[in-house]
């Protein structure tokens, strides 16, 4: 059985950006392993970190990341893939980034999470032995996404990679911020067209992240409108050659 490994910065990125492809792979007999990097619970959050859960209507006493890990398990079930893996790294607001603009600015000099991420990715690839990896391009420029790309490239095994275009940044702006564009623009574009079943599974998986829907999309209807803007296609840059048995695909 071929294995696909999806490396998601946050608890929703893989489903939002490549969920339909993951569903198609699973339906085609692949084992699909979805791993999220920044999922650690942090006791007694303060400042901007606390504000990030209060602005979603959650109390200060709520274990926000535990809630989100539960949403991620529901999303994986909706996609028809394996139960997800959650790595114990802290999100940017718990690493010194103190405001929303800072999340999309330069990496902090004291943000040294990258070395640990590279080690974790090496172990992850050794343990899962994937035939294909899916990972973000960091479209939108979020510091966590950029750290994942940088660390994964440092640890990258000689395997084919589908680098996804990070949703919903791709549909929020006609020309979204792409700080790592130079790394990917030489790679061929690869599109995966989603059949009706894959689209339905992706929509259900995205809706499983209930804590994010109001903040990201203004509610479930806003999510549906954003997904509709993709026109049933997920776009990637392809590094290497797709393995045999990959679902029918073509230029993005």
Phi and psi restraints in degrees (value plus and minus 20) as a CYANA .aco file:
   2 UNK   PHI     -87.6   -47.6
   2 UNK   PSI     132.6   172.6
   3 UNK   PHI    -142.4  -102.4
   3 UNK   PSI     112.5   152.5
   4 UNK   PHI    -133.7   -93.7
   4 UNK   PSI     113.9   153.9
   5 UNK   PHI    -135.4   -95.4
   5 UNK   PSI      98.6   138.6
   6 UNK   PHI    -125.5   -85.5
   6 UNK   PSI     104.2   144.2
   7 UNK   PHI    -125.5   -85.5
   7 UNK   PSI      89.5   129.5
   8 UNK   PHI    -127.9   -87.9
   8 UNK   PSI     105.4   145.4
   9 UNK   PHI     -80.3   -40.3
   9 UNK   PSI     -72.7   -32.7
  10 UNK   PHI    -136.0   -96.0
  10 UNK   PSI     148.9   188.9
  11 UNK   PHI     -98.2   -58.2
  11 UNK   PSI      52.8    92.8
  12 UNK   PHI     143.9   183.9
  12 UNK   PSI     -39.2     0.8
  13 UNK   PHI     -81.7   -41.7
  13 UNK   PSI     -64.1   -24.1
  14 UNK   PHI     -85.2   -45.2
  14 UNK   PSI     -63.4   -23.4
  15 UNK   PHI     -85.5   -45.5
  15 UNK   PSI     -65.6   -25.6
  16 UNK   PHI     -81.0   -41.0
  16 UNK   PSI     -62.5   -22.5
  17 UNK   PHI    -113.8   -73.8
  17 UNK   PSI     -51.5   -11.5
  18 UNK   PHI    -159.7  -119.7
  18 UNK   PSI      -3.3    36.7
  19 UNK   PHI     -80.2   -40.2
  19 UNK   PSI     -57.9   -17.9
  20 UNK   PHI     -85.4   -45.4
  20 UNK   PSI     -59.4   -19.4
  21 UNK   PHI     -85.5   -45.5
  21 UNK   PSI     -62.0   -22.0
  22 UNK   PHI     -81.5   -41.5
  22 UNK   PSI     -61.3   -21.3
  23 UNK   PHI     -84.7   -44.7
  23 UNK   PSI     -60.7   -20.7
  24 UNK   PHI     -84.8   -44.8
  24 UNK   PSI     -61.3   -21.3
  25 UNK   PHI     -81.5   -41.5
  25 UNK   PSI     -66.9   -26.9
  26 UNK   PHI     -81.0   -41.0
  26 UNK   PSI     -61.9   -21.9
  27 UNK   PHI     -85.6   -45.6
  27 UNK   PSI     -45.8    -5.8
  28 UNK   PHI    -109.1   -69.1
  28 UNK   PSI     -11.4    28.6
  29 UNK   PHI      77.3   117.3
  29 UNK   PSI     -12.4    27.6
  30 UNK   PHI    -103.5   -63.5
  30 UNK   PSI     129.8   169.8
  31 UNK   PHI    -106.5   -66.5
  31 UNK   PSI     106.5   146.5
  32 UNK   PHI    -135.9   -95.9
  32 UNK   PSI     100.9   140.9
  33 UNK   PHI    -131.3   -91.3
  33 UNK   PSI      95.4   135.4
  34 UNK   PHI    -124.8   -84.8
  34 UNK   PSI      98.8   138.8
  35 UNK   PHI    -136.5   -96.5
  35 UNK   PSI     107.4   147.4
  36 UNK   PHI    -128.7   -88.7
  36 UNK   PSI     116.5   156.5
  37 UNK   PHI    -104.6   -64.6
  37 UNK   PSI     -74.0   -34.0
  38 UNK   PHI    -119.1   -79.1
  38 UNK   PSI      69.0   109.0
  39 UNK   PHI    -152.1  -112.1
  39 UNK   PSI     -14.3    25.7
  40 UNK   PHI     -89.0   -49.0
  40 UNK   PSI     114.6   154.6
  41 UNK   PHI     -94.3   -54.3
  41 UNK   PSI     121.2   161.2
  42 UNK   PHI    -146.3  -106.3
  42 UNK   PSI     101.0   141.0
  43 UNK   PHI     -90.7   -50.7
  43 UNK   PSI     123.4   163.4
  44 UNK   PHI      32.9    72.9
  44 UNK   PSI      37.7    77.7
  45 UNK   PHI     -83.0   -43.0
  45 UNK   PSI     132.1   172.1
  46 UNK   PHI    -155.7  -115.7
  46 UNK   PSI     148.9   188.9
  47 UNK   PHI      35.9    75.9
  47 UNK   PSI    -154.8  -114.8
  48 UNK   PHI     -82.4   -42.4
  48 UNK   PSI     -56.9   -16.9
  49 UNK   PHI     -79.8   -39.8
  49 UNK   PSI     -62.8   -22.8
  50 UNK   PHI     -87.0   -47.0
  50 UNK   PSI     -62.2   -22.2
  51 UNK   PHI     -78.4   -38.4
  51 UNK   PSI     -51.9   -11.9
  52 UNK   PHI     -85.6   -45.6
  52 UNK   PSI     -42.1    -2.1
  53 UNK   PHI    -120.2   -80.2
  53 UNK   PSI     -51.4   -11.4
  54 UNK   PHI     -83.5   -43.5
  54 UNK   PSI     -56.5   -16.5
  55 UNK   PHI     -93.2   -53.2
  55 UNK   PSI     -23.9    16.1
  56 UNK   PHI    -124.7   -84.7
  56 UNK   PSI      -7.9    32.1
  57 UNK   PHI      61.1   101.1
  57 UNK   PSI      -4.0    36.0
  58 UNK   PHI    -119.9   -79.9
  58 UNK   PSI     126.3   166.3
  59 UNK   PHI     -96.4   -56.4
  59 UNK   PSI     143.1   183.1
  60 UNK   PHI     -83.7   -43.7
  60 UNK   PSI     -45.2    -5.2
  61 UNK   PHI    -101.8   -61.8
  61 UNK   PSI     -33.5     6.5
  62 UNK   PHI     -89.3   -49.3
  62 UNK   PSI     114.5   154.5
  63 UNK   PHI    -101.0   -61.0
  63 UNK   PSI      71.2   111.2
  64 UNK   PHI     -78.4   -38.4
  64 UNK   PSI     -64.3   -24.3
  65 UNK   PHI     -92.6   -52.6
  65 UNK   PSI     -52.3   -12.3
  66 UNK   PHI     -83.5   -43.5
  66 UNK   PSI     -60.7   -20.7
  67 UNK   PHI     -80.4   -40.4
  67 UNK   PSI     -64.3   -24.3
  68 UNK   PHI     -89.9   -49.9
  68 UNK   PSI     -54.4   -14.4
  69 UNK   PHI     -83.7   -43.7
  69 UNK   PSI     -57.2   -17.2
  70 UNK   PHI     -83.7   -43.7
  70 UNK   PSI     -62.3   -22.3
  71 UNK   PHI     -79.1   -39.1
  71 UNK   PSI     -58.9   -18.9
  72 UNK   PHI     -85.8   -45.8
  72 UNK   PSI     -59.2   -19.2
  73 UNK   PHI     -83.1   -43.1
  73 UNK   PSI     -60.4   -20.4
  74 UNK   PHI     -84.8   -44.8
  74 UNK   PSI     -58.4   -18.4
  75 UNK   PHI     -85.0   -45.0
  75 UNK   PSI     -63.1   -23.1
  76 UNK   PHI     -80.7   -40.7
  76 UNK   PSI     -61.5   -21.5
  77 UNK   PHI     -82.2   -42.2
  77 UNK   PSI     -60.1   -20.1
  78 UNK   PHI     -84.4   -44.4
  78 UNK   PSI     -54.5   -14.5
  79 UNK   PHI     -96.2   -56.2
  79 UNK   PSI     -38.5     1.5
  80 UNK   PHI      60.5   100.5
  80 UNK   PSI       8.5    48.5
  81 UNK   PHI    -133.0   -93.0
  81 UNK   PSI     157.9   197.9
  82 UNK   PHI     -79.6   -39.6
  82 UNK   PSI     138.0   178.0
  83 UNK   PHI     -77.1   -37.1
  83 UNK   PSI     118.6   158.6
  84 UNK   PHI     -93.6   -53.6
  84 UNK   PSI     139.9   179.9
  85 UNK   PHI    -125.7   -85.7
  85 UNK   PSI     116.4   156.4
  86 UNK   PHI    -140.0  -100.0
  86 UNK   PSI      96.1   136.1
  87 UNK   PHI    -104.7   -64.7
  87 UNK   PSI     131.7   171.7
  88 UNK   PHI    -114.3   -74.3
  88 UNK   PSI      26.3    66.3
  89 UNK   PHI    -122.1   -82.1
  89 UNK   PSI     130.6   170.6
  90 UNK   PHI    -107.8   -67.8
  90 UNK   PSI     121.5   161.5
  91 UNK   PHI     -85.2   -45.2
  91 UNK   PSI     143.1   183.1
  92 UNK   PHI     -74.1   -34.1
  92 UNK   PSI     -60.8   -20.8
  93 UNK   PHI     -81.2   -41.2
  93 UNK   PSI     -38.8     1.2
  94 UNK   PHI    -117.6   -77.6
  94 UNK   PSI     -14.4    25.6
  95 UNK   PHI    -137.5   -97.5
  95 UNK   PSI      -1.3    38.7
  96 UNK   PHI      85.5   125.5
  96 UNK   PSI     -26.3    13.7
  97 UNK   PHI     -98.6   -58.6
  97 UNK   PSI     101.2   141.2
  98 UNK   PHI    -127.9   -87.9
  98 UNK   PSI     -12.1    27.9
  99 UNK   PHI    -182.6  -142.6
  99 UNK   PSI     144.0   184.0
 100 UNK   PHI     -80.2   -40.2
 100 UNK   PSI     -64.4   -24.4
 101 UNK   PHI     -79.1   -39.1
 101 UNK   PSI     -54.5   -14.5
 102 UNK   PHI     -84.8   -44.8
 102 UNK   PSI     -46.2    -6.2
 103 UNK   PHI     -86.2   -46.2
 103 UNK   PSI     -37.9     2.1
 104 UNK   PHI    -141.9  -101.9
 104 UNK   PSI      -2.6    37.4
 105 UNK   PHI    -122.7   -82.7
 105 UNK   PSI    -177.3  -137.3
 106 UNK   PHI     -91.2   -51.2
 106 UNK   PSI     132.2   172.2
 107 UNK   PHI     -84.7   -44.7
 107 UNK   PSI     118.3   158.3
 108 UNK   PHI     -88.1   -48.1
 108 UNK   PSI     122.2   162.2
 109 UNK   PHI     -84.2   -44.2
 109 UNK   PSI     -48.1    -8.1
 110 UNK   PHI    -111.5   -71.5
 110 UNK   PSI     -12.4    27.6
 111 UNK   PHI    -108.9   -68.9
 111 UNK   PSI      71.7   111.7
 112 UNK   PHI    -122.3   -82.3
 112 UNK   PSI       1.3    41.3
 113 UNK   PHI     -85.6   -45.6
 113 UNK   PSI     -42.3    -2.3
 114 UNK   PHI     -77.2   -37.2
 114 UNK   PSI     -61.9   -21.9
 115 UNK   PHI     -82.5   -42.5
 115 UNK   PSI     -61.7   -21.7
 116 UNK   PHI     -87.6   -47.6
 116 UNK   PSI     -55.8   -15.8
 117 UNK   PHI     -83.4   -43.4
 117 UNK   PSI     -63.9   -23.9
 118 UNK   PHI     -79.1   -39.1
 118 UNK   PSI     -63.7   -23.7
 119 UNK   PHI     -81.4   -41.4
 119 UNK   PSI     -63.4   -23.4
 120 UNK   PHI     -83.9   -43.9
 120 UNK   PSI     -59.3   -19.3
 121 UNK   PHI     -87.4   -47.4
 121 UNK   PSI     -59.0   -19.0
 122 UNK   PHI     -79.7   -39.7
 122 UNK   PSI     -64.8   -24.8
 123 UNK   PHI     -86.0   -46.0
 123 UNK   PSI     -59.2   -19.2
 124 UNK   PHI     -82.5   -42.5
 124 UNK   PSI     -65.6   -25.6
 125 UNK   PHI     -86.4   -46.4
 125 UNK   PSI     -59.8   -19.8
 126 UNK   PHI     -83.9   -43.9
 126 UNK   PSI     -57.5   -17.5
 127 UNK   PHI     -95.5   -55.5
 127 UNK   PSI     -59.1   -19.1
 128 UNK   PHI    -111.6   -71.6
 128 UNK   PSI     -44.1    -4.1
 129 UNK   PHI      29.5    69.5
 129 UNK   PSI      38.4    78.4
 130 UNK   PHI     -94.3   -54.3
 130 UNK   PSI     136.4   176.4
 131 UNK   PHI    -112.7   -72.7
 131 UNK   PSI     -38.4     1.6
 132 UNK   PHI    -172.2  -132.2
 132 UNK   PSI     121.1   161.1
 133 UNK   PHI    -138.9   -98.9
 133 UNK   PSI     121.2   161.2
 134 UNK   PHI    -138.0   -98.0
 134 UNK   PSI     114.3   154.3
 135 UNK   PHI    -173.4  -133.4
 135 UNK   PSI     143.1   183.1
 136 UNK   PHI    -101.8   -61.8
 136 UNK   PSI     135.4   175.4
 137 UNK   PHI    -111.5   -71.5
 137 UNK   PSI     -27.1    12.9
 138 UNK   PHI      46.6    86.6
 138 UNK   PSI      12.7    52.7
 139 UNK   PHI     -81.1   -41.1
 139 UNK   PSI     113.9   153.9
 140 UNK   PHI      82.8   122.8
 140 UNK   PSI     -50.7   -10.7
 141 UNK   PHI      65.4   105.4
 141 UNK   PSI      -5.2    34.8
 142 UNK   PHI     -80.5   -40.5
 142 UNK   PSI     116.9   156.9
 143 UNK   PHI     -80.8   -40.8
 143 UNK   PSI     -55.8   -15.8
 144 UNK   PHI     -85.6   -45.6
 144 UNK   PSI     -59.9   -19.9
 145 UNK   PHI     -84.3   -44.3
 145 UNK   PSI     -62.6   -22.6
 146 UNK   PHI     -85.7   -45.7
 146 UNK   PSI     -58.1   -18.1
 147 UNK   PHI     -84.2   -44.2
 147 UNK   PSI     -59.4   -19.4
 148 UNK   PHI     -83.8   -43.8
 148 UNK   PSI     -66.5   -26.5
 149 UNK   PHI     -80.6   -40.6
 149 UNK   PSI     -67.7   -27.7
 150 UNK   PHI     -81.9   -41.9
 150 UNK   PSI     -64.8   -24.8
 151 UNK   PHI     -90.2   -50.2
 151 UNK   PSI     -60.4   -20.4
 152 UNK   PHI     -84.5   -44.5
 152 UNK   PSI     -60.7   -20.7
 153 UNK   PHI     -83.9   -43.9
 153 UNK   PSI     -53.7   -13.7
 154 UNK   PHI     -87.6   -47.6
 154 UNK   PSI     -49.5    -9.5
 155 UNK   PHI    -125.7   -85.7
 155 UNK   PSI     -15.1    24.9
 156 UNK   PHI     -84.1   -44.1
 156 UNK   PSI     107.4   147.4
 157 UNK   PHI     -99.9   -59.9
 157 UNK   PSI     139.7   179.7
 158 UNK   PHI     -95.7   -55.7
 158 UNK   PSI      50.3    90.3
 159 UNK   PHI    -146.3  -106.3
 159 UNK   PSI     134.4   174.4
 160 UNK   PHI     -86.9   -46.9
 160 UNK   PSI     122.6   162.6
 161 UNK   PHI    -150.3  -110.3
 161 UNK   PSI     111.4   151.4
 162 UNK   PHI    -119.2   -79.2
 162 UNK   PSI      90.2   130.2
 163 UNK   PHI    -109.8   -69.8
 163 UNK   PSI      92.0   132.0
 164 UNK   PHI    -101.8   -61.8
 164 UNK   PSI     135.3   175.3
 165 UNK   PHI    -109.8   -69.8
 165 UNK   PSI     100.3   140.3
 166 UNK   PHI     -90.2   -50.2
 166 UNK   PSI      94.2   134.2
 167 UNK   PHI    -110.0   -70.0
 167 UNK   PSI     120.9   160.9
 168 UNK   PHI    -114.9   -74.9
 168 UNK   PSI     -12.9    27.1
 169 UNK   PHI     -76.7   -36.7
 169 UNK   PSI     -51.6   -11.6
 170 UNK   PHI     -87.6   -47.6
 170 UNK   PSI     -42.8    -2.8
 171 UNK   PHI    -132.4   -92.4
 171 UNK   PSI     -18.9    21.1
 172 UNK   PHI    -103.2   -63.2
 172 UNK   PSI     -46.0    -6.0
 173 UNK   PHI    -164.2  -124.2
 173 UNK   PSI     117.4   157.4
 174 UNK   PHI     -82.6   -42.6
 174 UNK   PSI     -48.0    -8.0
 175 UNK   PHI    -152.5  -112.5
 175 UNK   PSI      55.8    95.8
 176 UNK   PHI     -86.3   -46.3
 176 UNK   PSI     135.9   175.9
 177 UNK   PHI     -80.5   -40.5
 177 UNK   PSI     112.3   152.3
 178 UNK   PHI    -155.8  -115.8
 178 UNK   PSI      58.0    98.0
 179 UNK   PHI     -85.7   -45.7
 179 UNK   PSI     -40.7    -0.7
 180 UNK   PHI    -129.0   -89.0
 180 UNK   PSI       1.5    41.5
 181 UNK   PHI     -72.7   -32.7
 181 UNK   PSI     -60.2   -20.2
 182 UNK   PHI     -81.8   -41.8
 182 UNK   PSI     -45.4    -5.4
 183 UNK   PHI     -91.8   -51.8
 183 UNK   PSI     -44.7    -4.7
 184 UNK   PHI    -137.7   -97.7
 184 UNK   PSI     -38.2     1.8
 185 UNK   PHI     -86.7   -46.7
 185 UNK   PSI     -38.4     1.6
 186 UNK   PHI    -104.6   -64.6
 186 UNK   PSI     -27.1    12.9
 187 UNK   PHI    -108.6   -68.6
 187 UNK   PSI     127.0   167.0
 188 UNK   PHI     -87.5   -47.5
 188 UNK   PSI     124.6   164.6
 189 UNK   PHI     -93.7   -53.7
 189 UNK   PSI     122.7   162.7
 190 UNK   PHI    -154.7  -114.7
 190 UNK   PSI     104.9   144.9
 191 UNK   PHI    -130.4   -90.4
 191 UNK   PSI     125.6   165.6
 192 UNK   PHI    -141.6  -101.6
 192 UNK   PSI      96.2   136.2
 193 UNK   PHI    -105.2   -65.2
 193 UNK   PSI     113.5   153.5
 194 UNK   PHI    -115.3   -75.3
 194 UNK   PSI     109.4   149.4
 195 UNK   PHI     -95.0   -55.0
 195 UNK   PSI     156.0   196.0
 196 UNK   PHI     -81.2   -41.2
 196 UNK   PSI     -57.2   -17.2
 197 UNK   PHI     -86.8   -46.8
 197 UNK   PSI     -63.9   -23.9
 198 UNK   PHI     -85.0   -45.0
 198 UNK   PSI     -59.6   -19.6
 199 UNK   PHI     -82.9   -42.9
 199 UNK   PSI     -61.4   -21.4
 200 UNK   PHI     -86.8   -46.8
 200 UNK   PSI     -60.7   -20.7
 201 UNK   PHI     -85.7   -45.7
 201 UNK   PSI     -60.9   -20.9
 202 UNK   PHI     -83.4   -43.4
 202 UNK   PSI     -65.2   -25.2
 203 UNK   PHI     -80.1   -40.1
 203 UNK   PSI     -62.8   -22.8
 204 UNK   PHI     -85.6   -45.6
 204 UNK   PSI     -59.1   -19.1
 205 UNK   PHI     -85.6   -45.6
 205 UNK   PSI     -63.8   -23.8
 206 UNK   PHI     -83.7   -43.7
 206 UNK   PSI     -58.9   -18.9
 207 UNK   PHI     -89.8   -49.8
 207 UNK   PSI     -37.6     2.4
 208 UNK   PHI     -87.1   -47.1
 208 UNK   PSI     -41.2    -1.2
 209 UNK   PHI    -105.3   -65.3
 209 UNK   PSI      45.5    85.5
 210 UNK   PHI     -83.3   -43.3
 210 UNK   PSI     -50.5   -10.5
 211 UNK   PHI     -87.8   -47.8
 211 UNK   PSI     -38.0     2.0
 212 UNK   PHI    -120.5   -80.5
 212 UNK   PSI     -35.8     4.2
 213 UNK   PHI     -84.9   -44.9
 213 UNK   PSI     -62.4   -22.4
 214 UNK   PHI     -87.9   -47.9
 214 UNK   PSI     -64.6   -24.6
 215 UNK   PHI     -85.2   -45.2
 215 UNK   PSI     -64.6   -24.6
 216 UNK   PHI    -103.0   -63.0
 216 UNK   PSI     -56.3   -16.3
 217 UNK   PHI    -150.4  -110.4
 217 UNK   PSI     -23.6    16.4
 218 UNK   PHI      60.0   100.0
 218 UNK   PSI     -11.0    29.0
 219 UNK   PHI     106.2   146.2
 219 UNK   PSI     155.6   195.6
 220 UNK   PHI     -78.2   -38.2
 220 UNK   PSI     -57.6   -17.6
 221 UNK   PHI     -86.3   -46.3
 221 UNK   PSI     -57.1   -17.1
 222 UNK   PHI     -83.1   -43.1
 222 UNK   PSI     -58.7   -18.7
 223 UNK   PHI     -80.7   -40.7
 223 UNK   PSI     -66.5   -26.5
 224 UNK   PHI     -80.9   -40.9
 224 UNK   PSI     -58.3   -18.3
 225 UNK   PHI     -86.0   -46.0
 225 UNK   PSI     -60.0   -20.0
 226 UNK   PHI     -85.4   -45.4
 226 UNK   PSI     -62.8   -22.8
 227 UNK   PHI     -84.2   -44.2
 227 UNK   PSI     -58.7   -18.7
 228 UNK   PHI     -82.4   -42.4
 228 UNK   PSI     -49.9    -9.9
 229 UNK   PHI     -85.8   -45.8
 229 UNK   PSI     -37.8     2.2
 230 UNK   PHI     -99.9   -59.9
 230 UNK   PSI     -33.8     6.2
 231 UNK   PHI      38.3    78.3
 231 UNK   PSI      15.4    55.4
 232 UNK   PHI      51.8    91.8
 232 UNK   PSI      -0.2    39.8
 233 UNK   PHI    -148.8  -108.8
 233 UNK   PSI     114.0   154.0
 234 UNK   PHI    -125.0   -85.0
 234 UNK   PSI     112.2   152.2
 235 UNK   PHI    -126.1   -86.1
 235 UNK   PSI     120.2   160.2
 236 UNK   PHI    -158.8  -118.8
 236 UNK   PSI     149.3   189.3
 237 UNK   PHI    -132.3   -92.3
 237 UNK   PSI     113.8   153.8
 238 UNK   PHI    -121.2   -81.2
 238 UNK   PSI     103.6   143.6
 239 UNK   PHI    -128.3   -88.3
 239 UNK   PSI      99.0   139.0
 240 UNK   PHI      69.6   109.6
 240 UNK   PSI    -179.3  -139.3
 241 UNK   PHI    -135.7   -95.7
 241 UNK   PSI     117.8   157.8
 242 UNK   PHI     -85.5   -45.5
 242 UNK   PSI     118.8   158.8
 243 UNK   PHI     -86.5   -46.5
 243 UNK   PSI     137.3   177.3
 244 UNK   PHI     -79.6   -39.6
 244 UNK   PSI     122.9   162.9
 245 UNK   PHI      71.4   111.4
 245 UNK   PSI     -20.5    19.5
 246 UNK   PHI     -89.6   -49.6
 246 UNK   PSI     121.9   161.9
 247 UNK   PHI     -76.7   -36.7
 247 UNK   PSI     133.6   173.6
 248 UNK   PHI     -70.2   -30.2
 248 UNK   PSI     111.8   151.8
 249 UNK   PHI    -168.6  -128.6
 249 UNK   PSI     149.4   189.4
 250 UNK   PHI    -179.9  -139.9
 250 UNK   PSI    -191.3  -151.3
 251 UNK   PHI     -77.4   -37.4
 251 UNK   PSI     125.1   165.1
